[in-house]
Amino acid sequence: MVGLSRSGGVNMVPDAERRINPRAEIRWPVIIKTAKDTIEAKLRNLGVAGAYIHCDYAPEPGEIVALTLQPPTGSSLEITAEVVWAGKVLALGMGVRFVEMSDEDRQFIEKTISDLIGDSEA
């Protein structure tokens, strides 16, 4: 995502470089449950604090959603998240911040990210 710099110019530093926690490119199915809908989607990247989820319909920013992540190995992960942004034109999908998950799910995500991007970056 591109933002404005303090001088009013465009900040070309990618979000990935501004994040505190690293993210790994991941293509897992995910089920999003909102107050009104159930949406089938795909993870595009994953970190211990949040994710980018590609979906045709995204809830509004600020909405709390229940996510069921479905890794190819192991059990599903159940995570409560807040929608931080929702794209409907250039980037179909949404960015979420995790607000609640089990210790086991957090450890699974940490290990998965470490395995994918290497211990030196995790």
Secondary structure, 3 states (H helix, E strand, C coil): CCEECCCCCEECCCHHHHCCCCCEECCCEEEEECCCCEEEEEEEEECCCEEEEECCCCCCCCCEEEEEECCCCCCCEEEEEEEEEEECCCCCEEEEEEEEECHHHHHHHHHHHHHHHCCCCC
